[in-house]
């Protein structure tokens, strides 16, 4: 008796991944094994970089806060120490946004915690 193989399911699985690799360069788009490996590696990069993105944004916020704090005669670490000591509940994302878009409000915070 001949061997029964589910070609419909295996072909659908391949088509699904080849559809996901559309737009990749060269054989990464249309050669099954290369496309599958590239797609799987892309998933690992996506997972890693979701974490990296958080680090990058925190570093950016700190740089912006530091630049604005120096205009007020403080360093970043001095400002954050004063904010925590004063009990002001404000995170770095909001503080960086104020430093960029509303310097008067940032100055008011610096004056309050001094």
Z-matrix of the N, CA and C atoms (Angstrom, degrees):
N
C 1 1.467
C 2 1.527 1 109.17
N 3 1.346 2 117.79 1 134.74
C 4 1.467 3 119.64 2 -179.16
C 5 1.532 4 111.97 3 -68.13
N 6 1.332 5 112.27 4 154.50
C 7 1.466 6 119.29 5 -179.06
C 8 1.523 7 109.29 6 -74.81
N 9 1.330 8 116.23 7 137.87
C 10 1.464 9 121.40 8 -179.60
C 11 1.526 10 109.11 9 -97.62
N 12 1.318 11 115.95 10 123.79
C 13 1.463 12 121.37 11 -178.54
C 14 1.525 13 107.70 12 -126.68
N 15 1.296 14 116.59 13 137.12
C 16 1.464 15 120.75 14 -178.87
C 17 1.528 16 109.42 15 -88.09
N 18 1.345 17 116.35 16 82.53
C 19 1.463 18 120.00 17 -178.60
C 20 1.525 19 112.13 18 -67.74
N 21 1.315 20 116.65 19 -29.44
C 22 1.465 21 119.44 20 -177.77
C 23 1.535 22 109.99 21 -62.07
N 24 1.327 23 116.67 22 -46.94
C 25 1.469 24 120.40 23 -177.24
C 26 1.519 25 111.41 24 -69.24
N 27 1.341 26 117.41 25 -42.84
C 28 1.461 27 119.67 26 -177.80
C 29 1.530 28 111.08 27 -67.63
N 30 1.330 29 116.99 28 -38.50
C 31 1.458 30 120.26 29 177.74
C 32 1.535 31 110.11 30 -66.30
N 33 1.340 32 116.74 31 -39.44
C 34 1.469 33 120.22 32 179.44
C 35 1.526 34 110.63 33 -64.07
N 36 1.334 35 116.19 34 -39.43
C 37 1.464 36 120.29 35 178.97
C 38 1.528 37 110.87 36 -63.31
N 39 1.339 38 115.77 37 -43.87
C 40 1.470 39 119.94 38 178.78
C 41 1.524 40 111.15 39 -65.04
N 42 1.330 41 116.47 40 -43.39
C 43 1.462 42 120.00 41 -179.41
C 44 1.527 43 111.01 42 -62.20
N 45 1.334 44 116.00 43 -37.00
C 46 1.467 45 120.03 44 -179.39
C 47 1.529 46 110.56 45 -62.44
N 48 1.319 47 117.25 46 -45.41
C 49 1.466 48 120.64 47 -178.46
C 50 1.526 49 110.43 48 -72.44
N 51 1.345 50 118.12 49 -38.20
C 52 1.465 51 120.07 50 177.46
C 53 1.528 52 111.18 51 -64.92
N 54 1.316 53 116.49 52 -30.32
C 55 1.466 54 119.45 53 175.60
C 56 1.530 55 110.32 54 -68.96
N 57 1.330 56 116.56 55 -37.27
C 58 1.463 57 120.63 56 179.26
C 59 1.528 58 112.63 57 -69.37
N 60 1.346 59 117.33 58 -25.77
C 61 1.466 60 120.28 59 -177.94
C 62 1.523 61 112.47 60 -94.07
N 63 1.323 62 117.54 61 9.65
C 64 1.458 63 119.99 62 176.78
C 65 1.528 64 109.19 63 -61.58
N 66 1.319 65 117.56 64 134.66
C 67 1.454 66 121.07 65 -178.81
C 68 1.512 67 113.17 66 98.36
N 69 1.332 68 118.06 67 -9.93
C 70 1.461 69 120.85 68 175.47
C 71 1.523 70 109.20 69 -74.38
N 72 1.320 71 117.61 70 165.54
C 73 1.458 72 122.60 71 -174.00
C 74 1.528 73 111.45 72 -87.07
N 75 1.316 74 116.12 73 134.82
C 76 1.461 75 122.42 74 171.02
C 77 1.514 76 114.03 75 59.69
N 78 1.346 77 115.37 76 -134.98
C 79 1.465 78 120.08 77 -174.64
C 80 1.522 79 111.71 78 -72.96
N 81 1.328 80 117.55 79 -8.14
C 82 1.468 81 119.71 80 176.29
C 83 1.527 82 111.17 81 -66.19
N 84 1.330 83 116.87 82 -15.78
C 85 1.456 84 119.20 83 -177.42
C 86 1.513 85 112.94 84 -95.36
N 87 1.368 86 118.21 85 -28.81
C 88 1.460 87 117.52 86 -169.10
C 89 1.528 88 115.04 87 -130.21
N 90 1.316 89 119.70 88 -8.16
C 91 1.461 90 120.91 89 174.86
C 92 1.529 91 106.89 90 -92.48
N 93 1.319 92 116.20 91 122.85
C 94 1.456 93 121.30 92 -168.71
C 95 1.527 94 113.47 93 -54.10
N 96 1.341 95 118.15 94 -53.91
C 97 1.467 96 119.51 95 -174.37
C 98 1.523 97 111.41 96 -67.09
N 99 1.326 98 116.98 97 -40.68
C 100 1.468 99 120.54 98 179.40
C 101 1.525 100 109.59 99 -66.00
N 102 1.331 101 116.67 100 -44.32
C 103 1.468 102 121.00 101 -179.12
C 104 1.530 103 110.76 102 -62.85
N 105 1.341 104 116.67 103 -41.97
C 106 1.464 105 120.17 104 -179.17
C 107 1.526 106 110.71 105 -64.06
N 108 1.341 107 116.10 106 -45.03
C 109 1.469 108 119.68 107 179.68
C 110 1.523 109 111.53 108 -63.99
N 111 1.322 110 117.14 109 -41.50
C 112 1.459 111 121.37 110 179.49
C 113 1.521 112 111.10 111 -63.93
N 114 1.335 113 115.93 112 -43.09
C 115 1.461 114 121.01 113 -179.70
C 116 1.531 115 110.88 114 -64.30
N 117 1.348 116 116.98 115 -43.69
C 118 1.467 117 120.13 116 178.92
C 119 1.524 118 111.29 117 -63.79
N 120 1.345 119 116.85 118 -41.21
C 121 1.460 120 120.53 119 178.59
C 122 1.535 121 110.31 120 -64.57
N 123 1.335 122 115.85 121 -36.02
C 124 1.460 123 120.27 122 177.01
C 125 1.517 124 111.85 123 -62.02
N 126 1.325 125 116.62 124 -36.50
C 127 1.467 126 119.75 125 177.69
C 128 1.527 127 111.20 126 -65.16
N 129 1.347 128 117.12 127 -38.15
C 130 1.470 129 118.98 128 178.81
C 131 1.518 130 110.42 129 -68.48
N 132 1.337 131 117.29 130 -37.59
C 133 1.467 132 119.92 131 176.47
C 134 1.526 133 110.35 132 -63.92
N 135 1.325 134 116.79 133 -41.10
C 136 1.464 135 120.75 134 -179.13
C 137 1.528 136 110.39 135 -62.32
N 138 1.334 137 116.51 136 -43.31
C 139 1.464 138 120.71 137 178.85
C 140 1.523 139 110.78 138 -62.46
N 141 1.340 140 116.31 139 -47.26
C 142 1.469 141 121.59 140 -179.16
C 143 1.528 142 110.61 141 -62.13
N 144 1.323 143 116.41 142 -44.37
C 145 1.458 144 119.81 143 -172.40
C 146 1.518 145 113.49 144 -77.87
N 147 1.332 146 118.26 145 -16.33
C 148 1.468 147 118.69 146 170.65
C 149 1.519 148 110.26 147 -64.50
N 150 1.342 149 116.42 148 -34.58
C 151 1.465 150 120.82 149 175.83
C 152 1.537 151 110.43 150 -75.28
N 153 1.337 152 115.97 151 -41.38
C 154 1.467 153 121.32 152 -178.31
C 155 1.529 154 111.28 153 -62.28
N 156 1.330 155 115.93 154 -35.89
C 157 1.462 156 121.09 155 -179.14
C 158 1.527 157 111.10 156 -60.41
N 159 1.328 158 116.94 157 -39.66
C 160 1.457 159 121.14 158 178.92
C 161 1.527 160 110.41 159 -63.69
N 162 1.346 161 116.35 160 -41.52
C 163 1.467 162 120.93 161 178.10
C 164 1.517 163 111.23 162 -64.02
N 165 1.332 164 115.68 163 -43.45
C 166 1.463 165 120.12 164 -177.82
C 167 1.522 166 111.42 165 -63.44
N 168 1.332 167 116.80 166 -43.06
C 169 1.458 168 119.37 167 -179.79
C 170 1.518 169 111.63 168 -67.19
N 171 1.336 170 118.04 169 -40.09
C 172 1.465 171 120.20 170 177.92
C 173 1.534 172 110.04 171 -61.23
N 174 1.333 173 117.62 172 -41.78
C 175 1.468 174 121.20 173 178.36
C 176 1.524 175 110.60 174 -62.73
N 177 1.335 176 117.30 175 -40.65
C 178 1.456 177 121.24 176 178.89
C 179 1.529 178 111.20 177 -63.80
N 180 1.346 179 116.41 178 -43.91
C 181 1.467 180 120.26 179 178.99
C 182 1.523 181 110.87 180 -60.96
N 183 1.323 182 116.38 181 -42.18
C 184 1.464 183 120.62 182 -179.19
C 185 1.527 184 110.27 183 -63.61
N 186 1.328 185 117.72 184 -41.19
C 187 1.466 186 120.93 185 178.50
C 188 1.521 187 110.91 186 -63.08
N 189 1.306 188 117.46 187 -41.63
C 190 1.467 189 121.05 188 -179.83
C 191 1.519 190 111.33 189 -67.50
N 192 1.333 191 117.13 190 -42.21
C 193 1.465 192 120.88 191 178.75
C 194 1.521 193 109.60 192 -64.12
N 195 1.323 194 116.99 193 -42.54
C 196 1.462 195 121.40 194 -179.39
C 197 1.526 196 110.87 195 -61.77
N 198 1.339 197 117.18 196 -44.01
C 199 1.464 198 120.81 197 -179.77
C 200 1.525 199 110.87 198 -62.20
N 201 1.335 200 116.56 199 -42.83
C 202 1.463 201 119.84 200 -179.55
C 203 1.526 202 111.23 201 -71.55
N 204 1.336 203 116.74 202 -35.85
C 205 1.472 204 120.36 203 -179.68
C 206 1.525 205 110.22 204 -66.54
N 207 1.321 206 117.60 205 -36.82
C 208 1.470 207 121.05 206 179.80
C 209 1.524 208 110.85 207 -64.08
N 210 1.338 209 117.36 208 -32.29
C 211 1.462 210 120.01 209 175.31
C 212 1.525 211 111.46 210 -66.65
N 213 1.339 212 116.31 211 -24.61
C 214 1.466 213 121.90 212 178.04
C 215 1.524 214 112.12 213 -93.02
N 216 1.335 215 117.02 214 4.22
C 217 1.461 216 120.60 215 178.03
C 218 1.520 217 114.68 216 82.76
N 219 1.332 218 116.67 217 20.52
C 220 1.471 219 121.68 218 178.73
C 221 1.523 220 108.53 219 -125.54
N 222 1.323 221 116.07 220 157.90
C 223 1.457 222 119.50 221 169.26
C 224 1.528 223 107.66 222 -93.38
N 225 1.327 224 115.97 223 169.70
C 226 1.465 225 120.44 224 179.07
C 227 1.527 226 111.01 225 -59.40
N 228 1.331 227 115.79 226 -47.46
C 229 1.468 228 118.81 227 -175.54
C 230 1.532 229 111.28 228 -67.13
N 231 1.335 230 117.10 229 -36.74
C 232 1.468 231 119.72 230 177.12
C 233 1.525 232 110.28 231 -63.79
N 234 1.338 233 115.92 232 -45.53
C 235 1.462 234 120.50 233 -179.42
C 236 1.520 235 111.40 234 -61.18
N 237 1.335 236 117.30 235 -46.32
C 238 1.461 237 119.75 236 -178.28
C 239 1.530 238 110.69 237 -66.13
N 240 1.327 239 116.48 238 -37.12
C 241 1.461 240 119.73 239 176.15
C 242 1.514 241 111.65 240 -61.98
N 243 1.331 242 116.60 241 -43.82
C 244 1.474 243 120.56 242 179.04
C 245 1.527 244 111.52 243 -66.19
N 246 1.343 245 116.15 244 -38.64
C 247 1.475 246 119.93 245 179.41
C 248 1.520 247 110.41 246 -63.06
N 249 1.334 248 116.94 247 -43.85
C 250 1.466 249 119.63 248 -179.43
C 251 1.521 250 111.22 249 -69.15
N 252 1.319 251 116.30 250 -37.76
C 253 1.466 252 120.34 251 -179.89
C 254 1.528 253 110.77 252 -66.83
N 255 1.344 254 116.76 253 -36.91
C 256 1.464 255 121.10 254 179.74
C 257 1.524 256 111.92 255 -77.11
N 258 1.328 257 116.85 256 -12.10
C 259 1.466 258 120.07 257 178.79
C 260 1.520 259 113.35 258 77.35
N 261 1.332 260 117.74 259 24.65
C 262 1.467 261 121.68 260 178.35
C 263 1.528 262 107.57 261 -80.99
N 264 1.329 263 116.45 262 119.17
C 265 1.466 264 121.94 263 -178.57
C 266 1.532 265 108.89 264 -90.22
N 267 1.326 266 116.90 265 89.39
C 268 1.463 267 121.47 266 177.72
C 269 1.520 268 107.58 267 -142.46
N 270 1.322 269 116.26 268 132.76
C 271 1.467 270 118.58 269 -177.21
C 272 1.525 271 110.91 270 -89.78
N 273 1.322 272 115.58 271 170.22
C 274 1.462 273 121.13 272 -174.81
C 275 1.521 274 112.25 273 -67.02
N 276 1.323 275 117.39 274 -32.95
C 277 1.461 276 120.62 275 -179.55
C 278 1.528 277 109.97 276 -62.51
N 279 1.318 278 117.06 277 -48.50
C 280 1.465 279 121.62 278 -178.85
C 281 1.527 280 110.12 279 -68.31
N 282 1.325 281 116.29 280 -40.79
C 283 1.462 282 120.58 281 179.92
C 284 1.531 283 110.95 282 -62.06
N 285 1.333 284 117.08 283 -42.27
C 286 1.461 285 120.92 284 178.27
C 287 1.524 286 111.15 285 -65.93
N 288 1.330 287 116.86 286 -37.43
C 289 1.456 288 120.56 287 178.00
C 290 1.524 289 110.71 288 -64.85
N 291 1.328 290 116.73 289 -41.73
C 292 1.465 291 120.27 290 176.68
C 293 1.523 292 110.70 291 -63.67
N 294 1.329 293 116.63 292 -41.93
C 295 1.462 294 120.68 293 -179.18
C 296 1.524 295 110.93 294 -61.11
N 297 1.331 296 117.40 295 -36.96
C 298 1.467 297 121.14 296 -178.32
C 299 1.525 298 112.15 297 -80.55
N 300 1.325 299 116.66 298 -47.74
C 301 1.466 300 120.88 299 -167.37
C 302 1.524 301 115.01 300 -103.52
N 303 1.334 302 117.27 301 -16.18
C 304 1.463 303 119.72 302 -177.95
C 305 1.530 304 109.44 303 -144.27
N 306 1.344 305 116.99 304 74.37
C 307 1.462 306 120.17 305 -176.12
C 308 1.528 307 113.63 306 -60.47
N 309 1.332 308 117.15 307 -28.71
C 310 1.468 309 119.83 308 179.57
C 311 1.529 310 110.68 309 -65.48
N 312 1.330 311 116.43 310 -41.85
C 313 1.468 312 120.30 311 178.65
C 314 1.523 313 110.45 312 -66.90
N 315 1.334 314 116.96 313 -38.63
C 316 1.465 315 120.31 314 177.90
C 317 1.522 316 110.75 315 -63.53
N 318 1.352 317 116.17 316 -41.08
C 319 1.457 318 121.37 317 177.50
C 320 1.525 319 110.61 318 -62.92
N 321 1.319 320 116.65 319 -39.04
C 322 1.476 321 121.13 320 178.85
C 323 1.526 322 110.43 321 -63.72
N 324 1.311 323 117.10 322 -39.39
C 325 1.467 324 120.33 323 178.12
C 326 1.521 325 109.52 324 -65.38
N 327 1.345 326 116.36 325 -43.95
C 328 1.482 327 119.80 326 179.42
C 329 1.538 328 110.56 327 -60.83
N 330 1.338 329 116.41 328 -41.94
C 331 1.465 330 119.57 329 179.95
C 332 1.523 331 111.43 330 -67.41
N 333 1.335 332 116.98 331 -36.26
C 334 1.470 333 121.07 332 -179.32
C 335 1.540 334 111.36 333 -65.73
N 336 1.320 335 116.99 334 -40.43
C 337 1.469 336 119.07 335 -174.84
C 338 1.537 337 113.15 336 -84.10
N 339 1.307 338 118.09 337 -13.64
C 340 1.464 339 120.65 338 -179.91
C 341 1.497 340 111.98 339 -66.02
